[in-house]
Amino acid sequence: METTSSGVIPAPFSAGYRSILQSIGGDGAVKSDYVVELNAADFDAVLEETPATYAIVEFFANWCPACRNYKPHYEKVAKLFNGADAVHPGIILMTRVDCAVQVNTNLCDKFSVGHYPMLLWGPHSKFVSGSWDPEKNTSEIRSINDARTADQLLNWINKQINSSYSLDDEKYEHEHLHANASDLGQIARAIYDVEEATFTAFDIILEHKMIKSENRASLIKFFQLLVVHHPSRRCRKGTAEILVDFDDFAAKKETAVVGEQGAFRNFKICGKDVPRGNWMFCRGSKNETRGFSCGLWVLLHSLSVRVDDGESHLAFTTICDFIRSFFICEECRQHFSEMCSSVSNPFKKSRDFILWLWNTHNKVNERLMKEEASAGTADPKFPKIIWPPSQLCPSCYLRKTIKNDRILNSKINWDYDEVYKFLIGYYGERLETLHKEESILPEDEDEELIVVVPIEAAALAIAIVSCLFGAVACYWRRRQKFLKHKYYLHSLKSI
Ligand SMILES: Cc1cc2nc3c(=O)[nH]c(=O)nc-3n(C[C@H](O)[C@H](O)[C@H](O)COP(=O)(O)OP(=O)(O)OC[C@H]3O[C@@H](n4cnc5c(N)ncnc54)[C@H](O)[C@@H]3O)c2cc1C
């Protein structure tokens, strides 16, 4: 990363957390600087947006010899927690601020920096617009003393969070994989991956100009599903905003379709600075493995556990249509489409839909186990398994048959009630928005629902589908339409 020692604020300070994180060890280009250097301009934004639970800020001065000597120690610890190669990502963001740079003077004063280097620790949000005074113990921010070496600093951290990290920890050791597979808490971090997958899906659709007149309704239906059931509130909000513009497009000629995609290009579907980069739950041990397709699966499962019985078949067809039209992996969409087509009776219960998606995913896993083994393309640290493994859900198994060290899906006697309960808990409660956001609903939330829909038949159908997915989508759409005063003539009541 560019330093601020010259007194110049780094150029891309407004680029957000994603680009900052990607610049540290993300592409293998910069391997020595894992610490995120902050300045007065980006301090609050980066510390607010970080998915890490805690932050450490080292206040230093570029002229200070002790700081220079301390740097390798601090970097050694940061390597464990920061950047794409982190062994323990998403726990602690390690940062530094150069107090010798004039622009940072006020910031350093607010944190009562009296010597260099000085280290402060706290929940990341406490640093935002924060201050620290050694005389007052009211703040959750604490000074780190006795951390002159990397070992001492890591010991101090281990005591704070009751961990046993070591400087020798290696990325994705087998034990780590095991802990990952059996640690129920890991899924909470997938909220960031689900946001990133949503962003990436939208980005791919636009980049490849995939919206055509024949699949536009499929995309709108999928967005309507997201508006109501996406686990991240900011993705629900962003998707609702897109939906409103889709109505404008519906009134335009087909030739405008390419232009539509251009108009959306700069839109951040899950809000500004989302996603954060560096897949958390879905991070592979190689750049080309896991990531988006893992995030997409997690998104689909998290949607499935949020729909009601009455919406379950619509959600099923919506997901099938979306994958058919917009998943840019030909083999994947073909296989998935075949499995969709094999469903002959409409789903009446969300339980059946949830279990169908889980079973379908396991069929893909089972097939890929063999393919990846013969082609040697598996992520060595994340081999495909029939899921959930017994460490994650022992009660899901009535009896299991193990063949060639692999549990084969077809040979397992699942306890489907337990699997269902497990999926609801795992992708429901555990995978929730972790970050603070403003509500997407306007204050007068309990106003009577009067749905105003566009005049055109296709748009009318879209609005009805939207209502089937739930009152929130209807409500959102109605509010936006009143604001826009365009194209909308009939209320649903009069249909
Ligand atoms: C709809 C779809 C179809 C695909 N079809 C193909 C294909 O035909 N060929 C191909 O090569 N790749 C396909 N892929 C990609 C492939 O399935 C994996 O996503 C990719 O190989 C990355 O695997 P992963 O190890 O990250 O785990 P993934 O299989 O992506 O799973 C992500 C996470 O979901 C959880 N999980 C695993 N299994 C289940 C389950 N049964 N139910 C609920 N949760 C589960 C686990 O926590 C796992 O880490 C498809 C992806 C999608 C989204």
The ligand as an ORCA input file, in Angstrom:
! r2SCAN-3c Opt
* xyz 0 1
  C     -27.034    -24.027     -8.966
  C     -25.615    -24.511     -9.112
  C     -25.322    -25.598     -9.915
  C     -24.002    -26.038    -10.073
  N     -23.720    -27.079    -10.916
  C     -22.429    -27.441    -11.142
  C     -22.099    -28.447    -12.101
  O     -22.979    -29.037    -12.728
  N     -20.783    -28.732    -12.313
  C     -19.784    -28.075    -11.638
  O     -18.604    -28.352    -11.865
  N     -20.066    -27.143    -10.712
  C     -21.361    -26.801    -10.450
  N     -21.652    -25.819     -9.550
  C     -20.565    -25.303     -8.690
  C     -20.330    -26.285     -7.517
  O     -21.531    -26.824     -7.037
  C     -19.675    -25.588     -6.319
  O     -20.385    -24.425     -6.015
  C     -18.228    -25.203     -6.548
  O     -17.490    -26.323     -6.972
  C     -17.615    -24.685     -5.223
  O     -17.720    -25.684     -4.239
  P     -17.563    -25.468     -2.689
  O     -16.612    -26.455     -2.155
  O     -17.289    -24.057     -2.398
  O     -18.988    -25.850     -2.040
  P     -20.405    -25.622     -2.641
  O     -20.895    -26.890     -3.251
  O     -20.417    -24.433     -3.485
  O     -21.269    -25.375     -1.329
  C     -21.199    -24.135     -0.634
  C     -21.449    -24.403      0.831
  O     -22.775    -24.862      0.987
  C     -22.841    -25.850      2.012
  N     -23.403    -27.066      1.418
  C     -22.776    -28.045      0.753
  N     -23.652    -28.962      0.349
  C     -24.872    -28.545      0.753
  C     -26.181    -29.080      0.658
  N     -26.418    -30.242      0.065
  N     -27.209    -28.384      1.178
  C     -26.995    -27.212      1.814
  N     -25.775    -26.677      1.948
  C     -24.716    -27.338      1.432
  C     -21.438    -26.035      2.533
  O     -21.275    -25.248      3.688
  C     -20.580    -25.496      1.423
  O     -19.367    -24.952      1.901
  C     -22.961    -25.381     -9.379
  C     -23.252    -24.269     -8.561
  C     -24.557    -23.833     -8.430
  C     -24.850    -22.632     -7.557
*
